[in-house]
Amino acid sequence: MRIIVTKDYDEMSKVAARMVASQLILKPDSILGLATGGTPVGFYKELVRLYNEGTFDFKDVKTFNLDEYLGLSKDNPQSYYYYMMENLFKHVNIDLNNVHIPDGMAEDVARECKEYERKIKEAGGIDLQVLGIGNNGHIGFNEPDVKFEAETHMVNLDEETIQANSRFFNSIEEVPTRAISMGIKTIMHARKIILLASGTGKADIIREAVHGGITPDVPASILQLHPDVTFILDKEAASKLS
Ligand code: F6R
């Protein structure tokens, strides 16, 4: 595991964007795994800025997002599809046929999960996966007590996650309680992983994920076993690392 500690949120975002830009320059038809949430907003902004400089593009890139809320349609401003359009896709030359986000309105959820996993495999697997981390150690929406061997599946969100994500909704009652998420196995199969974390609120869980035991209670702890993972942290998120 590599750990990069940056001076602040902006630098964390820039380091992450440069790593993705470098991936796309070296392999223009990369398969990217993408995350949503508050943390990567600055990263997407910087990635779009670098794209506008013209050294790489998204013409041949395929993307797979980590997760989507169940019950939210693409045009719902709280859906991760909408987030991705706003933060990245509408600013770059990606072919929307190459964009994959689990369908939150799928009637047959089990089938949607299977299909999603099949599409990732068919594309050749994920070259570079971007992750955030929940306060409870989740990656994707793989909550504590996770099955490490799980592929894309339906999850019931923890109270803590619902509480944390309620800041993006008008009220906590509006936060969906279920989602579709790539599994830990799907994530661990990515060839390269970067995880972004910012702020003192993430310091305890970052310490556990990096220095604690590998346990389903801290889903991100499994990343200690990945051969090519980089944590990009601002100094607050890194403040409890020894
Ligand atoms: C988002 C995702 C989640 C978030 C995590 C942190 O696609 O899979 O694991 O990365 O909940 O969210 P923020 O960045 O809002 O603290």
Boltz pocket constraint, residues with backbone or C-beta under 6 A from the ligand:
constraints:
  - pocket:
      binder: B
      contacts: [[A, 34], [A, 35], [A, 36], [A, 37], [A, 38], [A, 39], [A, 40], [A, 66], [A, 67], [A, 131], [A, 132], [A, 133], [A, 134], [A, 135], [A, 138], [A, 139], [A, 140], [A, 141]]
      max_distance: 6.0
